[in-house]
Amino acid sequence: MASRSINELLPDYPEIQVERVEYLTNLKRARREGVRTIPTLVEEGGGLQGFYLTKARIRAYFDDLTS
């Protein structure tokens, strides 16, 4: 669900680059980045986590990143 919303929103935010990381094969990196739930969006200094990330929450997060 979050992946679909991210894909739909990214054309509106060309300055945002997304790197998808497979949690189970990159556990050390996930722990280092502070990932506790899936899905998680991480950026320097913070992030957005939740079991159910709505398109509206992701859009608000992207808006904060680009403002």
Biotite code that builds the C-alpha atoms (Angstrom):
import biotite.structure as struc

atoms = struc.array([
    struc.Atom([0.000, 0.000, 0.000], chain_id="A", res_id=1, res_name="MET", atom_name="CA", element="C"),
    struc.Atom([2.682, 2.523, 0.968], chain_id="A", res_id=2, res_name="ALA", atom_name="CA", element="C"),
    struc.Atom([4.763, 1.609, -2.059], chain_id="A", res_id=3, res_name="SER", atom_name="CA", element="C"),
    struc.Atom([1.858, 2.312, -4.400], chain_id="A", res_id=4, res_name="ARG", atom_name="CA", element="C"),
    struc.Atom([1.197, 5.675, -2.729], chain_id="A", res_id=5, res_name="SER", atom_name="CA", element="C"),
    struc.Atom([4.870, 6.624, -2.909], chain_id="A", res_id=6, res_name="ILE", atom_name="CA", element="C"),
    struc.Atom([4.987, 5.732, -6.606], chain_id="A", res_id=7, res_name="ASN", atom_name="CA", element="C"),
    struc.Atom([1.894, 7.850, -7.249], chain_id="A", res_id=8, res_name="GLU", atom_name="CA", element="C"),
    struc.Atom([3.276, 10.839, -5.307], chain_id="A", res_id=9, res_name="LEU", atom_name="CA", element="C"),
    struc.Atom([6.879, 10.876, -6.554], chain_id="A", res_id=10, res_name="LEU", atom_name="CA", element="C"),
    struc.Atom([6.114, 12.625, -9.872], chain_id="A", res_id=11, res_name="PRO", atom_name="CA", element="C"),
    struc.Atom([4.888, 15.608, -7.810], chain_id="A", res_id=12, res_name="ASP", atom_name="CA", element="C"),
    struc.Atom([8.194, 15.703, -5.881], chain_id="A", res_id=13, res_name="TYR", atom_name="CA", element="C"),
    struc.Atom([11.048, 15.424, -8.416], chain_id="A", res_id=14, res_name="PRO", atom_name="CA", element="C"),
    struc.Atom([13.589, 16.563, -5.808], chain_id="A", res_id=15, res_name="GLU", atom_name="CA", element="C"),
    struc.Atom([12.911, 13.499, -3.632], chain_id="A", res_id=16, res_name="ILE", atom_name="CA", element="C"),
    struc.Atom([14.848, 10.326, -4.370], chain_id="A", res_id=17, res_name="GLN", atom_name="CA", element="C"),
    struc.Atom([13.628, 7.045, -2.915], chain_id="A", res_id=18, res_name="VAL", atom_name="CA", element="C"),
    struc.Atom([15.830, 4.052, -2.250], chain_id="A", res_id=19, res_name="GLU", atom_name="CA", element="C"),
    struc.Atom([13.973, 0.862, -1.422], chain_id="A", res_id=20, res_name="ARG", atom_name="CA", element="C"),
    struc.Atom([15.840, -1.403, 0.984], chain_id="A", res_id=21, res_name="VAL", atom_name="CA", element="C"),
    struc.Atom([14.780, -4.980, 1.712], chain_id="A", res_id=22, res_name="GLU", atom_name="CA", element="C"),
    struc.Atom([14.486, -5.181, 5.493], chain_id="A", res_id=23, res_name="TYR", atom_name="CA", element="C"),
    struc.Atom([15.117, -8.903, 5.935], chain_id="A", res_id=24, res_name="LEU", atom_name="CA", element="C"),
    struc.Atom([18.326, -8.944, 3.910], chain_id="A", res_id=25, res_name="THR", atom_name="CA", element="C"),
    struc.Atom([19.664, -5.668, 5.373], chain_id="A", res_id=26, res_name="ASN", atom_name="CA", element="C"),
    struc.Atom([18.979, -6.005, 9.107], chain_id="A", res_id=27, res_name="LEU", atom_name="CA", element="C"),
    struc.Atom([22.143, -4.193, 10.210], chain_id="A", res_id=28, res_name="LYS", atom_name="CA", element="C"),
    struc.Atom([21.362, -1.196, 8.050], chain_id="A", res_id=29, res_name="ARG", atom_name="CA", element="C"),
    struc.Atom([17.735, -1.187, 9.176], chain_id="A", res_id=30, res_name="ALA", atom_name="CA", element="C"),
    struc.Atom([18.785, -1.130, 12.828], chain_id="A", res_id=31, res_name="ARG", atom_name="CA", element="C"),
    struc.Atom([21.383, 1.577, 12.167], chain_id="A", res_id=32, res_name="ARG", atom_name="CA", element="C"),
    struc.Atom([18.701, 3.706, 10.466], chain_id="A", res_id=33, res_name="GLU", atom_name="CA", element="C"),
    struc.Atom([16.284, 3.176, 13.374], chain_id="A", res_id=34, res_name="GLY", atom_name="CA", element="C"),
    struc.Atom([13.747, 1.103, 11.442], chain_id="A", res_id=35, res_name="VAL", atom_name="CA", element="C"),
    struc.Atom([11.353, -0.540, 13.888], chain_id="A", res_id=36, res_name="ARG", atom_name="CA", element="C"),
    struc.Atom([8.304, -1.140, 11.726], chain_id="A", res_id=37, res_name="THR", atom_name="CA", element="C"),
    struc.Atom([7.636, -1.822, 8.085], chain_id="A", res_id=38, res_name="ILE", atom_name="CA", element="C"),
    struc.Atom([7.109, 0.341, 6.105], chain_id="A", res_id=39, res_name="PRO", atom_name="CA", element="C"),
    struc.Atom([9.415, 3.152, 7.188], chain_id="A", res_id=40, res_name="THR", atom_name="CA", element="C"),
    struc.Atom([10.520, 6.252, 5.313], chain_id="A", res_id=41, res_name="LEU", atom_name="CA", element="C"),
    struc.Atom([13.858, 7.551, 6.587], chain_id="A", res_id=42, res_name="VAL", atom_name="CA", element="C"),
    struc.Atom([15.693, 10.776, 5.888], chain_id="A", res_id=43, res_name="GLU", atom_name="CA", element="C"),
    struc.Atom([18.560, 12.502, 7.621], chain_id="A", res_id=44, res_name="GLU", atom_name="CA", element="C"),
    struc.Atom([17.376, 13.634, 11.027], chain_id="A", res_id=45, res_name="GLY", atom_name="CA", element="C"),
    struc.Atom([14.052, 11.820, 11.110], chain_id="A", res_id=46, res_name="GLY", atom_name="CA", element="C"),
    struc.Atom([11.557, 9.608, 9.430], chain_id="A", res_id=47, res_name="GLY", atom_name="CA", element="C"),
    struc.Atom([7.998, 8.373, 9.110], chain_id="A", res_id=48, res_name="LEU", atom_name="CA", element="C"),
    struc.Atom([7.021, 4.966, 10.479], chain_id="A", res_id=49, res_name="GLN", atom_name="CA", element="C"),
    struc.Atom([3.784, 3.079, 10.817], chain_id="A", res_id=50, res_name="GLY", atom_name="CA", element="C"),
    struc.Atom([2.054, -0.158, 9.977], chain_id="A", res_id=51, res_name="PHE", atom_name="CA", element="C"),
    struc.Atom([-0.405, 1.718, 7.768], chain_id="A", res_id=52, res_name="TYR", atom_name="CA", element="C"),
    struc.Atom([0.958, 4.829, 6.077], chain_id="A", res_id=53, res_name="LEU", atom_name="CA", element="C"),
    struc.Atom([-1.831, 6.623, 4.269], chain_id="A", res_id=54, res_name="THR", atom_name="CA", element="C"),
    struc.Atom([-1.238, 8.564, 1.091], chain_id="A", res_id=55, res_name="LYS", atom_name="CA", element="C"),
    struc.Atom([-2.141, 11.743, 2.997], chain_id="A", res_id=56, res_name="ALA", atom_name="CA", element="C"),
    struc.Atom([0.520, 11.067, 5.669], chain_id="A", res_id=57, res_name="ARG", atom_name="CA", element="C"),
    struc.Atom([3.135, 10.353, 3.024], chain_id="A", res_id=58, res_name="ILE", atom_name="CA", element="C"),
    struc.Atom([2.189, 13.521, 1.112], chain_id="A", res_id=59, res_name="ARG", atom_name="CA", element="C"),
    struc.Atom([2.463, 15.592, 4.316], chain_id="A", res_id=60, res_name="ALA", atom_name="CA", element="C"),
    struc.Atom([5.873, 14.032, 4.994], chain_id="A", res_id=61, res_name="TYR", atom_name="CA", element="C"),
    struc.Atom([7.054, 14.830, 1.458], chain_id="A", res_id=62, res_name="PHE", atom_name="CA", element="C"),
    struc.Atom([5.719, 18.388, 1.837], chain_id="A", res_id=63, res_name="ASP", atom_name="CA", element="C"),
    struc.Atom([7.739, 18.806, 5.046], chain_id="A", res_id=64, res_name="ASP", atom_name="CA", element="C"),
    struc.Atom([10.864, 17.508, 3.316], chain_id="A", res_id=65, res_name="LEU", atom_name="CA", element="C"),
    struc.Atom([10.545, 19.946, 0.441], chain_id="A", res_id=66, res_name="THR", atom_name="CA", element="C"),
    struc.Atom([9.546, 23.071, 2.381], chain_id="A", res_id=67, res_name="SER", atom_name="CA", element="C"),
])
